[in-house]
Amino acid sequence: MAVTARESAEFDAAFLDAYTGGDPEMRDEILKIFLDQSRLLLARLEDAMDEAKAWRDAAHSLKGCARSVGANTLADIAARAEGEGPSHPVRLRTLDEMRVALLSTHAKVEDLIDREP
């Protein structure tokens, strides 16, 4: 069964449905990888507060990870983070935004995974 068009700025399920050809097993496999990788990359960002290259690399990886499943809001925040300077207050605000977007996106992703095919 294809994912319904629950498209939003936050998470574009229709994009993911097109990407996987409507295959629910492939969709779930990709989404599980996204859940694991996005958590790991957020932790890498938290650890890279004082390291410009590590911060950029983690933000770039999170951006790609999020875009690949249609997690647009998270990808947009990561894209912005990728270009941020070394300011702790700015990075802390960005991390807070990412955490909120990640929690919301993860809830939608887990809902998709839990659905019967």
Backbone as CSV, one residue per row, in Angstrom:
resi,resn,N_x,N_y,N_z,CA_x,CA_y,CA_z,C_x,C_y,C_z
1,MET,0.847,-1.180,0.000,0.000,0.000,0.000,0.889,1.239,0.000
2,ALA,0.584,2.204,-0.820,1.372,3.424,-0.929,1.081,4.342,0.247
3,VAL,2.085,5.125,0.586,1.922,6.121,1.634,1.018,7.214,1.103
4,THR,0.089,7.669,1.909,-0.777,8.759,1.484,0.030,10.047,1.447
5,ALA,-0.473,11.028,0.769,0.251,12.288,0.610,0.150,13.118,1.888
6,ARG,0.940,12.746,2.875,0.997,13.509,4.121,2.162,14.478,4.031
7,GLU,2.180,15.233,2.980,3.291,16.124,2.702,3.199,17.355,3.594
8,SER,4.343,17.746,4.110,4.429,18.987,4.869,5.842,19.506,4.733
9,ALA,6.052,20.705,5.215,7.406,21.254,5.205,8.299,20.418,6.102
10,GLU,7.713,19.784,7.089,8.494,19.025,8.055,8.929,17.664,7.520
11,PHE,7.988,16.921,6.981,8.284,15.577,6.500,7.404,15.272,5.298
12,ASP,8.025,14.918,4.197,7.327,14.693,2.944,7.234,13.189,2.670
13,ALA,6.177,12.574,3.156,5.990,11.136,2.980,5.780,10.771,1.520
14,ALA,5.208,11.681,0.738,4.999,11.413,-0.690,6.343,11.295,-1.417
15,PHE,7.316,12.110,-1.015,8.661,12.013,-1.586,9.244,10.633,-1.309
16,LEU,9.122,10.189,-0.089,9.657,8.884,0.297,8.934,7.763,-0.436
17,ASP,7.647,7.899,-0.602,6.871,6.904,-1.335,7.355,6.802,-2.780
18,ALA,7.601,7.943,-3.408,8.104,7.942,-4.786,9.506,7.341,-4.850
19,TYR,10.330,7.671,-3.862,11.707,7.180,-3.820,11.762,5.654,-3.698
20,THR,10.853,5.091,-2.929,10.852,3.644,-2.695,9.914,2.901,-3.636
21,GLY,9.271,3.603,-4.531,8.333,2.970,-5.448,7.128,2.386,-4.742
22,GLY,6.810,2.928,-3.560,5.657,2.445,-2.811,5.889,1.135,-2.078
23,ASP,7.120,0.658,-2.042,7.446,-0.599,-1.364,7.564,-0.355,0.146
24,PRO,6.614,-0.856,0.935,6.629,-0.569,2.374,7.829,-1.188,3.106
25,GLU,8.306,-2.324,2.659,9.473,-2.929,3.314,10.719,-2.088,3.086
26,MET,10.907,-1.621,1.861,12.056,-0.772,1.563,11.947,0.543,2.325
27,ARG,10.732,1.113,2.327,10.495,2.358,3.061,10.883,2.191,4.524
28,ASP,10.413,1.123,5.151,10.694,0.919,6.568,12.176,0.706,6.827
29,GLU,12.845,-0.014,5.941,14.283,-0.232,6.095,15.038,1.095,6.023
30,ILE,14.687,1.924,5.054,15.326,3.227,4.899,15.029,4.115,6.105
31,LEU,13.799,4.089,6.573,13.428,4.928,7.716,14.134,4.489,8.998
32,LYS,14.318,3.193,9.190,15.039,2.722,10.370,16.495,3.180,10.335
33,ILE,17.096,3.146,9.154,18.465,3.651,9.013,18.491,5.150,9.318
34,PHE,17.501,5.877,8.805,17.418,7.314,9.087,17.324,7.574,10.585
35,LEU,16.482,6.826,11.287,16.338,7.033,12.727,17.679,6.872,13.441
36,ASP,18.383,5.807,13.136,19.681,5.559,13.766,20.705,6.622,13.390
37,GLN,20.819,6.909,12.097,21.834,7.841,11.630,21.584,9.262,12.110
38,SER,20.343,9.696,12.110,20.061,11.071,12.536,20.368,11.265,14.017
39,ARG,20.102,10.264,14.832,20.466,10.352,16.257,21.983,10.429,16.419
40,LEU,22.692,9.586,15.688,24.154,9.567,15.738,24.732,10.910,15.286
41,LEU,24.200,11.452,14.212,24.715,12.721,13.691,24.404,13.890,14.610
42,LEU,23.262,13.872,15.263,22.965,14.919,16.241,23.971,14.844,17.389
43,ALA,24.283,13.650,17.841,25.281,13.490,18.905,26.652,14.000,18.443
44,ARG,26.995,13.738,17.180,28.266,14.255,16.644,28.277,15.780,16.641
45,LEU,27.156,16.389,16.319,27.073,17.853,16.364,27.251,18.361,17.790
46,GLU,26.609,17.700,18.730,26.739,18.111,20.128,28.195,18.034,20.590
47,ASP,28.909,17.041,20.117,30.317,16.869,20.490,31.236,17.827,19.745
48,ALA,30.768,18.426,18.674,31.622,19.253,17.815,31.414,20.753,18.025
49,MET,30.894,21.138,19.140,30.604,22.554,19.386,31.828,23.450,19.153
50,ASP,33.015,22.985,19.468,34.223,23.806,19.371,35.121,23.428,18.200
51,GLU,34.636,22.572,17.325,35.460,22.104,16.216,34.750,22.423,14.899
52,ALA,35.258,23.427,14.207,34.582,23.927,13.003,34.402,22.841,11.940
53,LYS,35.454,22.106,11.624,35.361,21.095,10.570,34.421,19.962,10.977
54,ALA,34.539,19.486,12.196,33.674,18.401,12.667,32.211,18.856,12.675
55,TRP,31.971,20.108,13.069,30.611,20.672,13.064,30.056,20.690,11.639
56,ARG,30.839,21.247,10.696,30.388,21.308,9.297,30.139,19.920,8.726
57,ASP,31.060,19.001,8.997,30.920,17.642,8.456,29.663,16.956,8.990
58,ALA,29.429,17.076,10.291,28.247,16.441,10.889,26.968,17.092,10.367
59,ALA,26.973,18.427,10.252,25.795,19.130,9.737,25.530,18.734,8.285
60,HIS,26.588,18.635,7.489,26.444,18.235,6.089,25.871,16.816,5.981
61,SER,26.384,15.911,6.792,25.896,14.528,6.777,24.440,14.441,7.220
62,LEU,24.083,15.209,8.247,22.691,15.211,8.714,21.773,15.791,7.649
63,LYS,22.222,16.816,6.968,21.432,17.414,5.884,21.130,16.361,4.815
64,GLY,22.135,15.634,4.392,21.938,14.606,3.370,21.062,13.472,3.851
65,CYS,21.281,13.051,5.077,20.485,11.981,5.681,19.002,12.380,5.707
66,ALA,18.737,13.605,6.126,17.358,14.084,6.234,16.722,14.268,4.852
67,ARG,17.461,14.866,3.928,16.913,15.077,2.573,16.568,13.754,1.905
68,SER,17.352,12.724,2.187,17.144,11.442,1.508,15.818,10.780,1.852
69,VAL,15.198,11.183,2.961,13.896,10.615,3.325,12.767,11.643,3.285
70,GLY,13.072,12.883,2.913,12.041,13.912,2.866,11.824,14.634,4.184
71,ALA,12.804,14.565,5.092,12.719,15.277,6.374,13.224,16.708,6.143
72,ASN,12.380,17.506,5.519,12.788,18.801,5.001,13.158,19.829,6.060
73,THR,12.389,19.927,7.107,12.698,20.915,8.141,14.042,20.606,8.779
74,LEU,14.265,19.363,9.126,15.544,18.971,9.710,16.682,19.244,8.732
75,ALA,16.496,18.929,7.469,17.523,19.177,6.453,17.815,20.669,6.316
76,ASP,16.781,21.490,6.363,16.979,22.941,6.248,17.772,23.486,7.437
77,ILE,17.480,23.007,8.613,18.217,23.450,9.803,19.666,22.996,9.710
78,ALA,19.886,21.763,9.279,21.248,21.244,9.136,22.010,22.033,8.071
79,ALA,21.342,22.410,6.989,21.989,23.207,5.944,22.433,24.551,6.504
80,ARG,21.586,25.157,7.300,21.950,26.433,7.937,23.120,26.233,8.892
81,ALA,23.093,25.145,9.661,24.157,24.855,10.620,25.494,24.662,9.918
82,GLU,25.449,24.091,8.753,26.664,23.818,7.996,27.456,25.099,7.728
83,GLY,26.768,26.209,7.563,27.441,27.465,7.277,27.650,28.368,8.480
84,GLU,27.260,27.919,9.657,27.385,28.762,10.847,28.834,28.875,11.309
85,GLY,29.122,30.022,11.878,30.430,30.251,12.467,30.538,29.579,13.827
86,PRO,31.621,29.865,14.533,31.910,29.156,15.786,31.182,29.678,17.028
87,SER,30.203,30.537,16.876,29.513,31.121,18.023,28.734,30.062,18.806
88,HIS,29.105,29.906,20.080,28.398,28.941,20.931,26.909,29.240,21.048
89,PRO,26.502,30.489,21.315,25.064,30.745,21.438,24.286,30.392,20.169
90,VAL,24.856,30.692,19.009,24.177,30.371,17.745,24.073,28.861,17.592
91,ARG,25.159,28.160,17.835,25.148,26.704,17.691,24.203,26.048,18.695
92,LEU,24.141,26.581,19.900,23.213,26.023,20.893,21.770,26.195,20.451
93,ARG,21.437,27.362,19.908,20.073,27.584,19.403,19.777,26.626,18.243
94,THR,20.755,26.448,17.379,20.581,25.544,16.249,20.365,24.115,16.729
95,LEU,21.154,23.692,17.700,20.979,22.338,18.255,19.597,22.173,18.862
96,ASP,19.117,23.194,19.550,17.762,23.122,20.117,16.718,22.973,19.016
97,GLU,16.864,23.744,17.935,15.940,23.624,16.805,16.006,22.222,16.200
98,MET,17.224,21.698,16.067,17.395,20.359,15.496,16.739,19.304,16.370
99,ARG,16.901,19.420,17.675,16.292,18.443,18.585,14.776,18.426,18.422
100,VAL,14.165,19.608,18.362,12.708,19.709,18.196,12.288,19.091,16.857
101,ALA,12.988,19.463,15.784,12.656,18.922,14.463,12.872,17.418,14.425
102,LEU,13.945,16.956,15.052,14.245,15.527,15.073,13.163,14.752,15.818
103,LEU,12.743,15.248,16.980,11.694,14.563,17.742,10.394,14.491,16.954
104,SER,10.018,15.590,16.346,8.777,15.620,15.573,8.863,14.706,14.354
105,THR,9.983,14.784,13.646,10.164,13.941,12.463,10.213,12.474,12.856
106,HIS,10.913,12.157,13.933,10.988,10.768,14.381,9.608,10.226,14.728
107,ALA,8.760,11.055,15.319,7.405,10.606,15.642,6.643,10.246,14.364
108,LYS,6.771,11.068,13.334,6.100,10.787,12.060,6.676,9.535,11.400
109,VAL,7.994,9.407,11.459,8.664,8.244,10.866,8.241,6.967,11.588
110,GLU,8.232,7.007,12.908,7.835,5.817,13.667,6.387,5.456,13.393
111,ASP,5.540,6.462,13.163,4.146,6.200,12.791,4.071,5.493,11.451
112,LEU,4.878,5.922,10.494,4.909,5.249,9.181,5.393,3.814,9.302
113,ILE,6.430,3.582,10.097,6.991,2.246,10.253,5.984,1.311,10.909
114,ASP,5.233,1.840,11.867,4.281,1.015,12.611,3.027,0.675,11.820
115,ARG,2.784,1.385,10.728,1.595,1.132,9.917,1.675,-0.200,9.208
116,GLU,0.559,-0.830,9.081,0.490,-2.086,8.320,0.684,-1.773,6.841
117,PRO,1.432,-2.592,6.108,1.626,-2.343,4.672,0.341,-2.473,3.887
